[in-house]
């Protein structure tokens, strides 16, 4: 069964159309990575799903149509979005950031969930009272991911999670995402420039060029595709 079904006829910002005829599915618990050059439209795919772009077509989470809903209702339907640049609230503490992520849950339940995530990521627990702006880049990304999981989403959208991170931290981060996906059964849609590491944890992949999907297939097949390797893997 598909967790997410995307059938975008057109999407963009005001009079500017960025995406055309973008169609794919992510199964329950599955992972799909979106590859493409800068400016290809990858971020717009995620923003369209989250209700942040003008769009024509259909975006369904299970049987729920998301297109046309305001972002807060998209989130309430089971979508969590970790934007490019992490999107943490720098003036709020680690604990407060987590509680914001659990705002749709009863207070007692959200507090308990925040405690569990700080136990799951001890570095966050050690810094629970520290403003998010004082965390390292890797710690901020962990916080952004934990905050997204605070809503117990069915689908997690991640926009360039490795941006600005050192290679070792990136490898550790994707290992954590892989582990969390297996533990929670949460489906994931990843936009990522680091194709090698993203394809390593995904089952399927698409390549977007000039707002259209030009290549699609199994992640391992795309890793072995010479054109994809030259364009995105640097080999």
VEXDREN-2710 file (C-alpha; in Angstrom, 1 decimal):
% VEXDREN-2710
k/r/px/py/pz
1/UNK/0.0/0.0/0.0
2/UNK/1.3/3.5/-0.8
3/UNK/1.8/5.9/2.0
4/UNK/2.2/8.8/-0.4
5/UNK/1.0/9.2/-4.0
6/UNK/2.2/12.3/-5.8
7/UNK/0.6/13.3/-9.2
8/UNK/1.6/16.9/-9.7
9/UNK/0.5/18.2/-13.0
10/UNK/2.1/21.6/-12.3
11/UNK/3.4/23.5/-9.3
12/UNK/5.3/26.6/-8.6
13/UNK/5.2/30.1/-7.0
14/UNK/2.6/32.5/-8.4
15/UNK/3.1/32.8/-12.2
16/UNK/6.3/30.8/-12.1
17/UNK/5.8/27.1/-12.9
18/UNK/8.6/25.0/-11.5
19/UNK/7.3/21.4/-11.7
20/UNK/5.4/19.6/-14.5
21/UNK/4.1/16.1/-14.6
22/UNK/5.9/14.8/-11.5
23/UNK/4.5/11.5/-10.4
24/UNK/5.7/8.9/-8.0
25/UNK/4.7/6.8/-5.0
26/UNK/6.3/6.0/-1.7
27/UNK/5.0/2.8/0.0
28/UNK/4.3/2.5/3.7
29/UNK/7.6/2.3/5.4
30/UNK/9.5/2.9/2.2
31/UNK/12.2/5.4/1.3
32/UNK/12.6/7.3/-2.0
33/UNK/15.4/9.7/-2.7
34/UNK/15.0/12.7/-5.1
35/UNK/18.2/13.6/-7.0
36/UNK/18.9/16.5/-9.3
37/UNK/21.1/19.5/-9.9
38/UNK/20.6/22.8/-8.0
39/UNK/17.5/24.6/-9.2
40/UNK/16.0/21.4/-10.7
41/UNK/12.9/21.6/-8.5
42/UNK/13.7/19.1/-5.8
43/UNK/12.8/21.4/-2.9
44/UNK/9.6/22.5/-4.6
45/UNK/8.5/18.8/-4.6
46/UNK/8.6/18.8/-0.8
47/UNK/7.1/22.2/-0.5
48/UNK/4.2/21.2/-2.7
49/UNK/3.5/18.1/-0.6
50/UNK/3.6/20.3/2.5
51/UNK/1.1/22.8/1.1
52/UNK/3.6/25.6/0.6
53/UNK/3.2/26.0/-3.2
54/UNK/0.5/26.6/-5.7
55/UNK/-0.2/23.3/-7.5
56/UNK/-2.5/21.4/-9.8
57/UNK/-3.0/17.6/-9.5
58/UNK/-3.2/15.3/-6.5
59/UNK/-1.1/14.5/-3.5
60/UNK/-2.5/11.8/-1.3
61/UNK/-1.3/10.4/2.0
62/UNK/-3.1/7.1/2.1
63/UNK/-6.7/8.0/1.2
64/UNK/-6.4/11.7/2.4
65/UNK/-6.0/14.3/-0.3
66/UNK/-3.5/16.9/0.8
67/UNK/-3.4/19.3/-2.2
68/UNK/-5.2/22.4/-1.3
69/UNK/-4.9/22.0/2.5
70/UNK/-3.1/24.6/4.6
71/UNK/0.3/23.4/5.9
72/UNK/-1.0/22.9/9.5
73/UNK/-3.6/20.4/8.2
74/UNK/-1.0/18.6/6.1
75/UNK/1.1/18.2/9.2
76/UNK/-1.9/17.0/11.1
77/UNK/-2.6/14.4/8.5
78/UNK/0.7/12.8/9.2
79/UNK/3.4/14.7/7.2
80/UNK/6.5/16.0/9.0
81/UNK/8.9/18.2/7.1
82/UNK/12.6/18.9/8.0
83/UNK/13.4/21.8/5.7
84/UNK/16.7/22.8/4.2
85/UNK/18.7/24.6/6.8
86/UNK/17.1/22.5/9.6
87/UNK/14.5/25.1/10.6
88/UNK/15.2/24.8/14.4
89/UNK/14.0/27.7/16.5
90/UNK/17.4/29.2/17.7
91/UNK/16.0/31.2/20.6
92/UNK/14.2/28.2/22.0
93/UNK/15.9/25.5/24.1
94/UNK/16.3/22.0/22.9
95/UNK/13.4/20.8/25.0
96/UNK/11.2/23.7/23.8
97/UNK/11.9/22.8/20.2
98/UNK/10.9/19.3/20.8
99/UNK/7.7/20.4/22.5
100/UNK/6.9/22.6/19.5
101/UNK/7.1/19.5/17.4
102/UNK/4.6/17.7/19.7
103/UNK/2.2/20.6/19.8
104/UNK/-0.7/18.6/18.4
105/UNK/-0.4/16.0/21.1
106/UNK/-1.7/16.2/24.7
107/UNK/0.8/18.1/26.9
108/UNK/1.6/15.1/29.1
109/UNK/2.1/12.9/26.1
110/UNK/4.4/15.5/24.4
111/UNK/6.5/15.9/27.5
112/UNK/7.0/12.1/27.7
113/UNK/7.9/11.9/24.0
114/UNK/10.4/14.7/24.4
115/UNK/12.1/12.9/27.3
116/UNK/12.2/9.7/25.1
117/UNK/13.9/11.5/22.3
118/UNK/16.5/13.2/24.6
119/UNK/17.2/9.7/26.0
120/UNK/17.5/8.4/22.4
121/UNK/19.9/11.1/21.5
122/UNK/22.0/11.8/24.7
123/UNK/23.7/14.8/23.2
124/UNK/20.3/16.5/23.0
125/UNK/19.5/15.4/26.6
126/UNK/22.8/16.9/27.8
127/UNK/21.8/20.2/26.1
128/UNK/18.1/20.2/26.9
129/UNK/18.1/23.7/28.5
130/UNK/20.5/25.2/25.9
131/UNK/19.2/27.4/23.0
132/UNK/19.2/25.5/19.7
133/UNK/21.4/28.2/18.2
134/UNK/24.2/27.1/20.5
135/UNK/24.3/23.6/19.1
136/UNK/26.7/22.3/16.4
137/UNK/25.4/21.7/12.9
138/UNK/25.1/18.0/13.5
139/UNK/23.3/18.5/16.8
140/UNK/20.9/20.9/15.2
141/UNK/20.1/18.4/12.5
142/UNK/19.5/15.7/15.1
143/UNK/17.2/18.1/16.9
144/UNK/15.3/18.9/13.7
145/UNK/14.8/15.2/13.0
146/UNK/13.7/14.4/16.6
147/UNK/11.3/17.3/16.5
148/UNK/9.8/16.0/13.3
149/UNK/9.3/12.6/14.9
150/UNK/7.6/14.2/17.9
151/UNK/4.4/14.3/15.9
152/UNK/4.6/10.5/15.2
153/UNK/4.4/11.1/11.4
154/UNK/3.5/8.6/8.8
155/UNK/5.7/10.3/6.3
156/UNK/9.0/12.2/6.9
157/UNK/10.2/14.8/4.3
158/UNK/13.9/15.7/4.5
159/UNK/15.4/18.5/2.4
160/UNK/19.2/18.2/2.1
161/UNK/19.8/16.8/5.6
162/UNK/23.6/16.6/5.0
163/UNK/23.9/20.3/4.0
164/UNK/26.9/21.9/5.8
165/UNK/27.9/18.7/7.7
166/UNK/31.3/17.0/7.7
167/UNK/31.4/13.7/5.9
168/UNK/31.7/11.6/9.1
169/UNK/28.7/13.4/10.6
170/UNK/26.8/12.9/7.4
171/UNK/27.5/9.1/7.4
172/UNK/26.4/8.9/11.1
173/UNK/23.3/10.9/10.4
174/UNK/22.1/8.7/7.6
175/UNK/22.8/5.6/9.6
176/UNK/20.6/7.1/12.3
177/UNK/17.8/7.8/9.8
178/UNK/18.1/4.2/8.5
179/UNK/17.8/3.0/12.1
180/UNK/14.9/5.2/13.0
181/UNK/13.0/4.3/9.8
182/UNK/13.3/0.6/10.7
183/UNK/12.3/1.2/14.3
184/UNK/9.3/3.4/13.6
185/UNK/8.1/2.2/10.2
186/UNK/8.0/5.8/9.1
187/UNK/8.2/6.3/5.3
188/UNK/10.8/8.8/4.1
189/UNK/11.1/11.1/1.1
190/UNK/14.7/12.5/0.9
191/UNK/16.0/15.4/-1.3
192/UNK/19.8/15.1/-1.1
193/UNK/22.9/16.2/-3.0
194/UNK/25.0/13.5/-1.4
195/UNK/23.7/10.8/-3.8
196/UNK/26.0/8.1/-2.6
197/UNK/24.9/8.1/1.0
198/UNK/21.2/8.8/0.2
199/UNK/21.0/5.9/-2.3
200/UNK/22.5/3.7/0.4
201/UNK/19.5/3.9/2.6
202/UNK/16.7/4.2/0.0
203/UNK/14.9/1.6/-2.0
204/UNK/13.9/3.8/-4.9
205/UNK/15.0/7.0/-6.5
206/UNK/14.0/9.6/-9.1
207/UNK/16.1/12.2/-10.9
208/UNK/14.5/15.6/-11.6
209/UNK/15.8/17.9/-14.3
210/UNK/14.2/21.2/-15.2
211/UNK/11.1/20.4/-13.1
212/UNK/10.4/16.9/-14.7
213/UNK/11.4/13.4/-13.7
214/UNK/13.9/12.2/-16.2
215/UNK/15.1/8.9/-14.5
216/UNK/13.4/6.6/-12.1
217/UNK/14.2/3.2/-10.7
218/UNK/15.5/1.1/-7.8
219/UNK/18.2/2.9/-5.8
220/UNK/20.8/0.2/-6.4
221/UNK/20.1/0.3/-10.1
222/UNK/20.7/4.0/-10.2
223/UNK/23.9/3.6/-8.2
224/UNK/25.1/1.3/-11.1
225/UNK/23.8/3.6/-13.8
226/UNK/26.9/5.2/-15.5
227/UNK/25.1/8.5/-16.4
228/UNK/23.8/8.9/-12.8
229/UNK/27.2/8.0/-11.4
230/UNK/28.9/10.6/-13.5
231/UNK/26.4/13.3/-12.7
232/UNK/25.8/12.7/-9.0
233/UNK/28.4/10.4/-7.6
234/UNK/31.4/12.0/-9.1
235/UNK/32.8/8.8/-10.7
END
